[in-house]
Amino acid sequence: MKCGYDTVQQRVAQTMQRYGMFQPGQRVGVAVSGGADSVCLLEVLRELAPRWNLRLAVLHLDHGLRGEEARQDAAFVGAMAARMGLPFVLQRVELGPAAGNLEEAAREARLRFFREQIAAGTVDCVAVGHTRSDQAETVLFRFLRGAGSAGLAGIRPVTSDGLVRPLLEVARAETEAFLRERGICWREDSTNRSPRFARNRIRHHLLPQLTREWNPALPETLARTAEWALAEEAYWNEEIGRLAAGCLYDDGAATLARAEAFSGLPLAAARRLVRCAMERAKGDLRAIGFDHVDRVLELARGARGHGRVQAPGIGITRSFAWLRFAAPQPPPPAWQLPAALPGRTQAPGRGPQIELELIENQGTEPLGGCVYNGEVGCVDGHLVSAGMVFRNWHPGDRYRPSGHSGEAKIKTLFHQARIPIWERAQWPVLACGASIVWTRQFGPAQAVAAGPASKRILQIREVGRNEKVESLARGAASNMQVSSQARREDK
C-alpha cells in the first residue's frame, strides 16, 4: 500500500474534483476531533487550499462525555489551529446518560453543530474526516441491519446540508502512515476501543475476522459496493423525481396519491415511489423498513378501497382510490362562523372560504343559470335569512340536494361520490338554523334552490378551492394509460 504524502494529497484532490466539493473562494469548516483521520484531513486541506482559494476554519465539538480527556482534545486541536493561523470554533454540549443511544446522540450533536455554523455564515460547508475504512464499516453495518440499496450507498461524498468528505478514497491506515511520515501527532479517543458501541465491534472484531477468513480485499469490496449503490441511487432519484411530479401531491398536511399510481408500476419503481411519498410526509425514512413499504403496496393493490398501515412516525390511509401519507396529527377542530351576507367568510387556518352575493333577477332566469356547476350555487334569496352560519360537516347532517329525489345523509353522499374520509371532517356547509342551505359538491338544498321565478338570487361561491387533487387524478390516469400502452408496444 502506498502511503506517501504525494499519493494521499493527490487522491484527495482527485476526490474533491470528482465530486465538485468546493467552489473557489469558499469558507470551509474542517471538523477536527484530534484523531488521526481529522488531523490528516486538516493537514491535506491546508496544503490544497491555495488551489481553490479556500479559507479554512477549524471546528471542534466537545460532547461532554469524557471529562478531562475531552478537554485535552479540545486544547490539542485549538493549539493546532493557532500554529496554522486558522480560526478555531469550539462548542461544548452535555449529552450525559439521558441521551440514550450515545452514538446516535453524539452524531446528531455534531451535525447540529455543523449546520449551525453554516446557517450562521461562519462557513459555507464543513469537511469531515470519514475515510474509505469508515465507508466499509458503514456498508457492513447497514447490510447487517437489513438496509436496501439506499443504505448500501453508505456515506455520501457530498450531502445536501453542506457536508463534504475529501478522505473517502483514503484508508485509515494511510492517514496514520501519512502523519507518521511527517512527524505529526494525533490523539486517540479511548471510547474508540470500547465494545459497548456497535461500530467498534464491527471495526475491531467482525470486519477483521471476515477479511482474514473470507475475503482479504473485503474493505475495498464494501467501499466499491457503496460507489455502485450510490450511482444506482442517483439514477433512481432522478427517475422517481420525475414520476413523483405526476403522481404525488402535497396538500400542506399530507402527501396524497392515487392507489393506481403504485399498483400500475414495476415493483422496483413502486417501492421507491412509496419511500418517496413516506419521506415527503414524514421528513425522513428513519426506522422505515422493507415490510412497511410492502404493506403499503399491498394496501394500494388490494381490492378493498379502505385500510391503514402504521409505520414509525407516519400513517398511511387508503380511502377509495386514494392513499394519504401523513405524520401523526391531532384531529382538526370543529368550527362555525356567522356567514357574511354579502361578503366572504374564511374558515380557520387553511380551511375553506365562501363568498355570498345577492343579485336582483331582472329577467326570467337567474344570472348564470340555476344549476349548480360545482363552483357557484344559487338559492332563492327570499327563502333564506341573514342569520346563516358557515361550518364544517357534522356526523348525522342530512338534506335533500337540488335535483335529488329525496333527503339523504351527507355521509351517504360522501360514499356515493367516493370522497376520501380525511376530507370529510372539514367539508364546508352553509346552514340556516337547523336546515342545510348548501354544501360543497352536492350544491344547494332543493327547498331553497333558485328557479326561473326567483326575483332575488343568493349566489354561493367557494373561493380559492384547490383543484390540484382532481388535476392529479386526471394526470395519473393519463400516465397509467401511457405506461400501459408503452408496455404493450415493448412486447
C-alpha positions as CSV (number, residue, x, y, z in Angstrom):
1,M,0.0,0.0,0.0
2,K,1.4,3.4,-1.0
3,C,1.2,5.8,1.9
4,G,3.3,8.7,0.7
5,Y,2.4,12.3,1.1
6,D,2.0,13.0,-2.6
7,T,-0.2,9.9,-3.0
8,V,-2.7,10.9,-0.3
9,Q,-2.7,14.5,-1.3
10,Q,-3.2,13.7,-5.0
11,R,-6.0,11.2,-4.2
12,V,-7.8,13.8,-2.0
13,A,-7.5,16.4,-4.7
14,Q,-9.0,14.0,-7.3
15,T,-11.9,13.2,-4.9
16,M,-12.5,16.9,-4.4
17,Q,-12.6,17.5,-8.2
18,R,-14.6,14.3,-8.9
19,Y,-17.5,15.3,-6.7
20,G,-17.2,19.1,-7.1
21,M,-16.8,19.5,-3.3
22,F,-15.6,23.1,-3.3
23,Q,-16.1,26.3,-5.2
24,P,-13.3,28.8,-5.5
25,G,-13.1,31.2,-2.5
26,Q,-15.4,29.2,-0.2
27,R,-15.1,29.3,3.6
28,V,-14.6,25.7,4.7
29,G,-15.0,24.4,8.2
30,V,-12.8,21.5,8.9
31,A,-14.2,19.2,11.6
32,V,-11.2,18.1,13.7
33,S,-11.7,15.8,16.7
34,G,-7.9,15.4,17.2
35,G,-7.9,11.8,15.9
36,A,-5.6,10.7,13.0
37,D,-8.2,11.0,10.3
38,S,-9.3,14.5,11.1
39,V,-5.8,15.7,11.7
40,C,-4.7,14.3,8.3
41,L,-7.7,16.0,6.7
42,L,-6.7,19.4,8.1
43,E,-3.1,19.0,7.0
44,V,-4.0,17.9,3.5
45,L,-6.7,20.6,3.1
46,R,-4.2,23.3,4.3
47,E,-1.8,22.2,1.5
48,L,-4.6,22.1,-1.1
49,A,-6.4,25.2,-0.1
50,P,-4.5,27.6,-2.4
51,R,-5.7,25.6,-5.5
52,W,-9.3,26.6,-4.7
53,N,-8.5,29.8,-2.7
54,L,-10.2,28.1,0.2
55,R,-10.5,29.9,3.6
56,L,-10.3,27.3,6.3
57,A,-11.6,27.3,9.9
58,V,-11.2,24.6,12.5
59,L,-14.4,23.3,14.2
60,H,-14.3,21.1,17.3
61,L,-17.2,19.8,19.4
62,D,-16.8,18.5,23.0
63,H,-19.7,16.1,23.7
64,G,-19.2,16.3,27.4
65,L,-18.7,12.5,27.7
66,R,-15.0,12.1,28.5
67,G,-14.2,14.8,31.1
68,E,-10.6,15.8,31.2
69,E,-9.6,13.7,28.2
70,A,-12.1,15.6,26.1
71,R,-10.8,18.9,27.4
72,Q,-7.3,17.9,26.5
73,D,-8.5,17.0,22.9
74,A,-10.0,20.5,22.6
75,A,-6.8,22.1,23.8
76,F,-4.8,20.0,21.4
77,V,-7.0,21.0,18.4
78,G,-7.0,24.6,19.4
79,A,-3.3,24.7,19.6
80,M,-3.0,23.1,16.2
81,A,-5.3,25.7,14.7
82,A,-3.3,28.5,16.3
83,R,0.0,27.2,14.9
84,M,-1.6,27.2,11.4
85,G,-3.1,30.6,11.9
86,L,-6.6,29.4,11.4
87,P,-9.8,30.5,13.1
88,F,-10.9,28.0,15.8
89,V,-14.6,27.4,16.8
90,L,-15.2,25.3,19.9
91,Q,-18.6,24.3,21.2
92,R,-19.3,22.2,24.3
93,V,-22.5,20.2,24.8
94,E,-23.6,17.9,27.7
95,L,-25.1,14.7,26.4
96,G,-24.8,12.6,29.5
97,P,-26.6,9.3,30.2
98,A,-30.0,10.8,29.4
99,A,-29.1,10.9,25.8
100,G,-30.0,7.2,25.3
101,N,-28.1,5.8,22.3
102,L,-24.9,7.8,22.8
103,E,-23.5,7.0,19.4
104,E,-26.6,8.4,17.7
105,A,-26.9,11.3,20.1
106,A,-23.3,12.3,19.6
107,R,-23.7,12.1,15.8
108,E,-26.8,14.3,16.0
109,A,-25.0,16.8,18.2
110,R,-22.1,17.0,15.7
111,L,-24.5,17.5,12.7
112,R,-26.4,20.2,14.6
113,F,-23.1,22.0,15.4
114,F,-22.0,21.9,11.7
115,R,-25.4,23.1,10.5
116,E,-25.4,25.9,12.9
117,Q,-22.0,27.1,11.7
118,I,-23.3,27.0,8.1
119,A,-26.5,28.8,9.0
120,A,-24.7,31.5,10.9
121,G,-22.5,32.2,7.9
122,T,-19.3,31.2,9.7
123,V,-18.5,28.7,6.9
124,D,-20.1,27.7,3.6
125,C,-19.6,23.9,4.1
126,V,-18.0,21.5,6.5
127,A,-15.3,18.9,5.6
128,V,-15.4,15.8,7.8
129,G,-12.7,13.1,8.1
130,H,-14.6,9.9,7.1
131,T,-12.3,7.5,5.3
132,R,-12.6,4.6,3.0
133,S,-12.4,2.4,6.1
134,D,-15.4,4.2,7.6
135,Q,-17.2,3.6,4.4
136,A,-16.6,-0.2,4.5
137,E,-17.7,-0.4,8.2
138,T,-20.9,1.6,7.4
139,V,-21.9,-0.6,4.5
140,L,-21.3,-3.8,6.5
141,F,-23.2,-2.3,9.5
142,R,-26.2,-1.3,7.3
143,F,-26.2,-4.6,5.5
144,L,-26.4,-6.5,8.8
145,R,-29.3,-4.3,9.8
146,G,-31.2,-5.1,6.6
147,A,-30.7,-1.9,4.5
148,G,-31.7,-1.7,0.9
149,S,-29.6,-0.2,-1.9
150,A,-30.1,3.3,-0.5
151,G,-28.5,2.3,2.8
152,L,-25.7,0.4,1.0
153,A,-24.8,3.6,-0.8
154,G,-23.1,4.3,2.6
155,I,-21.5,7.6,3.4
156,R,-22.2,10.3,0.7
157,P,-19.2,12.2,-0.6
158,V,-21.3,15.4,-0.6
159,T,-24.6,15.9,1.2
160,S,-27.4,18.4,0.6
161,D,-26.9,20.0,4.0
162,G,-23.3,21.1,3.3
163,L,-21.0,18.2,4.4
164,V,-18.1,17.0,2.3
165,R,-15.8,14.1,2.8
166,P,-12.5,14.6,1.0
167,L,-10.8,11.5,2.6
168,L,-13.4,9.0,1.2
169,E,-10.8,7.4,-1.1
170,V,-8.2,7.1,1.6
171,A,-7.9,4.2,4.0
172,R,-7.5,4.8,7.8
173,A,-4.1,3.1,7.8
174,E,-3.0,5.6,5.1
175,T,-3.9,8.6,7.2
176,E,-1.9,7.3,10.1
177,A,1.1,6.5,7.8
178,F,0.8,10.0,6.3
179,L,1.1,11.6,9.7
180,R,3.9,9.4,10.9
181,E,5.9,10.2,7.8
182,R,5.6,13.9,8.6
183,G,6.1,13.5,12.3
184,I,2.6,14.8,13.1
185,C,1.0,13.8,16.4
186,W,-2.7,13.0,16.9
187,R,-4.9,12.0,19.8
188,E,-6.6,8.6,20.5
189,D,-10.2,8.6,21.8
190,S,-10.4,6.0,24.5
191,T,-14.0,5.2,23.6
192,N,-12.9,4.0,20.1
193,R,-11.9,0.7,21.6
194,S,-15.0,0.2,23.8
195,P,-17.1,-2.9,22.7
196,R,-20.1,-1.0,24.1
197,F,-20.5,0.6,20.7
198,A,-21.7,-1.5,17.7
199,R,-19.4,0.3,15.3
200,N,-16.3,-0.6,17.4
201,R,-17.3,-4.3,17.4
202,I,-17.5,-4.2,13.6
203,R,-14.3,-2.2,13.3
204,H,-12.1,-4.3,15.7
205,H,-13.6,-7.7,15.5
206,L,-16.1,-8.6,12.8
207,L,-14.6,-6.9,9.8
208,P,-11.0,-8.1,10.5
209,Q,-12.4,-11.6,11.0
210,L,-14.3,-11.6,7.7
211,T,-11.2,-10.1,6.0
212,R,-9.0,-12.9,7.3
213,E,-11.3,-15.8,6.8
214,W,-13.4,-14.8,3.7
215,N,-12.0,-12.0,1.6
216,P,-8.7,-10.2,2.1
217,A,-10.0,-7.3,-0.1
218,L,-13.3,-7.1,1.8
219,P,-12.9,-3.4,2.9
220,E,-12.3,-2.4,-0.7
221,T,-15.1,-4.6,-1.9
222,L,-17.5,-2.9,0.6
223,A,-16.4,0.5,-0.4
224,R,-16.9,-0.3,-4.1
225,T,-20.3,-1.6,-3.2
226,A,-21.1,1.8,-1.8
227,E,-19.9,3.5,-5.0
228,W,-22.0,1.2,-7.1
229,A,-25.1,1.7,-4.9
230,L,-24.6,5.5,-4.9
231,A,-24.6,5.6,-8.7
232,E,-27.8,3.5,-8.7
233,E,-29.4,5.8,-6.2
234,A,-28.5,8.9,-8.2
235,Y,-30.2,7.3,-11.3
236,W,-33.3,6.2,-9.4
237,N,-33.6,9.5,-7.6
238,E,-33.9,11.3,-10.9
239,E,-36.4,8.8,-12.2
240,I,-38.5,8.8,-9.1
241,G,-38.4,12.6,-9.0
242,R,-40.0,12.7,-12.5
243,L,-42.5,10.1,-11.5
244,A,-43.4,11.8,-8.3
245,A,-44.1,15.1,-10.0
246,G,-47.0,13.5,-11.8
247,C,-48.2,11.1,-9.0
248,L,-47.7,12.8,-5.6
249,Y,-49.4,15.9,-4.3
250,D,-48.6,17.7,-1.0
251,D,-51.6,19.4,0.4
252,G,-49.8,21.1,3.3
253,A,-50.7,18.4,5.8
254,A,-50.0,15.2,4.0
255,T,-48.9,13.6,0.7
256,L,-51.6,12.2,-1.5
257,A,-51.5,9.7,-4.4
258,R,-53.9,7.6,-6.3
259,A,-53.6,3.9,-5.5
260,E,-53.2,3.0,-9.2
261,A,-50.0,5.1,-9.2
262,F,-48.3,2.3,-7.3
263,S,-50.2,-0.7,-8.5
264,G,-49.5,0.0,-12.1
265,L,-45.7,0.3,-11.8
266,P,-43.0,-2.3,-11.9
267,L,-42.2,-3.5,-8.4
268,A,-38.8,-1.7,-8.1
269,A,-40.3,1.6,-9.1
270,A,-43.4,1.2,-7.0
271,R,-41.3,0.5,-3.8
272,R,-39.2,3.6,-4.4
273,L,-42.2,5.8,-5.1
274,V,-43.7,4.6,-1.8
275,R,-40.5,5.5,0.0
276,C,-40.5,8.9,-1.7
277,A,-44.1,9.5,-0.5
278,M,-43.2,8.4,3.0
279,E,-40.2,10.7,3.2
280,R,-42.1,13.7,1.9
281,A,-44.8,13.2,4.5
282,K,-42.5,12.2,7.4
283,G,-39.4,14.2,6.7
284,D,-37.1,11.2,6.8
285,L,-37.0,7.4,6.4
286,R,-35.7,6.5,9.8
287,A,-37.0,3.2,11.1
288,I,-38.9,2.6,7.8
289,G,-38.2,-0.9,6.7
290,F,-38.9,-3.3,3.8
291,D,-42.0,-4.7,5.5
292,H,-43.6,-1.2,5.9
293,V,-43.1,-0.4,2.2
294,D,-44.5,-3.7,1.0
295,R,-47.6,-3.4,3.3
296,V,-48.3,0.0,1.7
297,L,-48.1,-1.7,-1.8
298,E,-50.5,-4.4,-0.6
299,L,-52.8,-1.7,0.5
300,A,-52.6,0.1,-2.9
301,R,-53.1,-3.1,-4.9
302,G,-55.9,-4.6,-2.8
303,A,-59.4,-4.9,-4.0
304,R,-60.8,-3.2,-0.9
305,G,-60.9,0.6,-1.0
306,H,-60.2,1.2,2.7
307,G,-57.4,0.3,5.1
308,R,-54.5,1.6,7.0
309,V,-50.8,0.9,7.5
310,Q,-49.0,2.3,10.5
311,A,-45.2,2.8,10.3
312,P,-42.8,4.6,12.7
313,G,-43.8,8.3,12.6
314,I,-46.3,8.0,9.8
315,G,-49.7,6.6,9.0
316,I,-50.8,5.6,5.5
317,T,-54.6,5.5,4.9
318,R,-56.4,4.3,1.9
319,S,-59.9,5.6,1.1
320,F,-61.5,4.6,-2.3
321,A,-58.9,5.4,-5.0
322,W,-56.6,7.5,-2.8
323,L,-53.7,6.9,-0.4
324,R,-52.8,9.6,2.2
325,F,-49.3,9.6,3.8
326,A,-49.3,11.8,7.0
327,A,-47.3,12.2,10.2
328,P,-49.4,11.9,13.4
329,Q,-51.7,14.9,13.8
330,P,-54.4,15.9,16.3
331,P,-58.0,15.7,14.8
332,P,-59.0,19.0,13.2
333,P,-61.2,21.2,15.4
334,A,-64.8,21.8,14.6
335,W,-65.7,25.4,13.5
336,Q,-68.7,27.5,13.0
337,L,-68.8,31.2,11.9
338,P,-71.6,33.7,11.0
339,A,-71.8,33.9,7.3
340,A,-71.2,37.4,5.9
341,L,-74.1,38.4,3.7
342,P,-72.9,39.8,1.4
343,G,-69.2,39.1,1.7
344,R,-66.6,36.4,2.3
345,T,-66.2,34.1,5.2
346,Q,-63.0,32.3,5.9
347,A,-62.8,29.1,8.0
348,P,-59.9,29.0,10.5
349,G,-56.4,28.2,9.3
350,R,-56.2,26.7,5.9
351,G,-59.9,26.0,5.8
352,P,-62.4,26.7,3.1
353,Q,-63.8,30.2,2.2
354,I,-67.1,31.1,0.7
355,E,-68.4,34.3,-0.9
356,L,-72.1,35.2,-0.7
357,E,-73.6,37.8,-3.2
358,L,-77.2,38.9,-3.6
359,I,-78.3,39.6,-7.2
360,E,-81.6,41.1,-8.3
361,N,-83.0,39.0,-11.2
362,Q,-84.2,41.4,-13.9
363,G,-85.1,38.7,-16.4
364,T,-86.9,35.4,-16.3
365,E,-83.9,33.3,-15.3
366,P,-81.2,33.8,-12.7
367,L,-77.8,35.1,-13.7
368,G,-75.6,32.2,-14.8
369,G,-78.4,29.7,-14.6
370,C,-79.8,27.8,-11.6
371,V,-77.9,24.5,-12.0
372,Y,-75.1,24.0,-9.6
373,N,-71.8,23.8,-11.6
374,G,-69.5,22.7,-8.8
375,E,-68.3,26.3,-8.3
376,V,-71.3,28.6,-8.0
377,G,-74.6,27.6,-6.4
378,C,-77.8,29.7,-6.5
379,V,-80.6,29.8,-3.9
380,D,-83.7,31.9,-3.7
381,G,-82.7,35.0,-1.7
382,H,-86.2,35.3,-0.3
383,L,-86.2,31.8,1.2
384,V,-83.1,32.3,3.4
385,S,-82.4,34.6,6.3
386,A,-79.4,36.8,7.2
387,G,-78.6,34.5,10.2
388,M,-76.8,31.8,8.2
389,V,-73.7,30.1,9.6
390,F,-70.7,28.6,7.7
391,R,-69.4,25.5,9.4
392,N,-67.8,22.1,8.9
393,W,-69.8,18.9,8.3
394,H,-71.2,17.1,11.4
395,P,-71.9,13.4,11.6
396,G,-75.7,13.0,11.1
397,D,-76.1,16.0,8.8
398,R,-78.7,15.3,6.2
399,Y,-80.6,17.3,3.5
400,R,-82.1,17.0,0.0
401,P,-79.8,18.4,-2.7
402,S,-81.4,20.2,-5.6
403,G,-82.4,17.7,-8.2
404,H,-82.4,14.6,-5.9
405,S,-85.4,12.5,-5.3
406,G,-85.2,12.6,-1.5
407,E,-83.3,13.5,1.6
408,A,-80.0,11.7,2.4
409,K,-77.3,11.8,4.9
410,I,-74.3,13.7,3.7
411,K,-72.2,10.7,4.8
412,T,-74.1,8.6,2.3
413,L,-73.4,11.3,-0.4
414,F,-69.7,11.1,0.6
415,H,-69.7,7.4,0.0
416,Q,-71.6,7.7,-3.3
417,A,-69.2,10.4,-4.5
418,R,-66.1,8.4,-3.2
419,I,-65.0,11.3,-1.1
420,P,-61.9,10.2,0.9
421,I,-62.5,10.0,4.6
422,W,-59.8,12.5,5.5
423,E,-61.5,15.3,3.5
424,R,-64.9,15.0,5.3
425,A,-64.2,16.5,8.7
426,Q,-63.6,20.0,7.3
427,W,-66.2,19.7,4.5
428,P,-67.9,23.1,4.2
429,V,-71.6,23.5,4.9
430,L,-73.9,26.6,4.8
431,A,-76.8,26.3,7.2
432,C,-79.8,28.4,8.3
433,G,-81.0,27.3,11.7
434,A,-81.3,23.5,11.6
435,S,-81.6,23.4,7.8
436,I,-78.7,23.0,5.4
437,V,-78.7,25.5,2.6
438,W,-75.7,24.4,0.6
439,T,-72.6,22.1,0.9
440,R,-69.6,21.6,-1.3
441,Q,-70.0,19.4,-4.4
442,F,-73.6,18.5,-3.6
443,G,-74.9,22.0,-4.0
444,P,-78.0,23.9,-2.8
445,A,-80.9,22.3,-1.0
446,Q,-84.0,21.6,-3.0
447,A,-86.2,23.6,-0.6
448,V,-84.4,26.8,-1.3
449,A,-82.9,26.3,-4.7
450,A,-83.3,29.3,-7.1
451,G,-85.6,28.9,-10.1
452,P,-86.7,31.0,-13.1
453,A,-89.2,32.8,-11.0
454,S,-86.8,33.8,-8.2
455,K,-86.5,37.6,-8.0
456,R,-83.6,37.7,-5.7
457,I,-80.7,35.3,-6.2
458,L,-78.2,34.4,-3.5
459,Q,-75.0,33.2,-5.2
460,I,-72.8,30.9,-3.2
461,R,-69.2,30.6,-4.4
462,E,-66.4,28.6,-2.8
463,V,-63.3,30.8,-3.2
464,G,-59.8,29.6,-3.7
465,R,-60.6,25.9,-3.6
466,N,-57.5,23.9,-4.6
467,E,-58.2,21.7,-7.6
468,K,-54.8,20.1,-7.7
469,V,-56.1,16.7,-6.4
470,E,-58.6,16.5,-9.2
471,S,-56.0,17.5,-11.7
472,L,-53.6,15.0,-10.3
473,A,-56.2,12.3,-10.6
474,R,-56.7,13.1,-14.3
475,G,-53.0,13.2,-14.9
476,A,-52.3,10.0,-13.0
477,A,-55.0,8.2,-15.1
478,S,-53.4,9.5,-18.2
479,N,-49.9,8.5,-17.1
480,M,-51.1,5.0,-16.4
481,Q,-52.7,4.7,-19.8
482,V,-49.4,5.9,-21.4
483,S,-47.4,3.4,-19.4
484,S,-49.7,0.5,-20.3
485,Q,-49.5,1.4,-23.9
486,A,-45.7,1.6,-23.7
487,R,-45.5,-1.8,-22.2
488,R,-47.7,-3.3,-24.9
489,E,-45.5,-1.7,-27.6
490,D,-42.4,-3.1,-25.9
491,K,-43.9,-6.6,-26.2
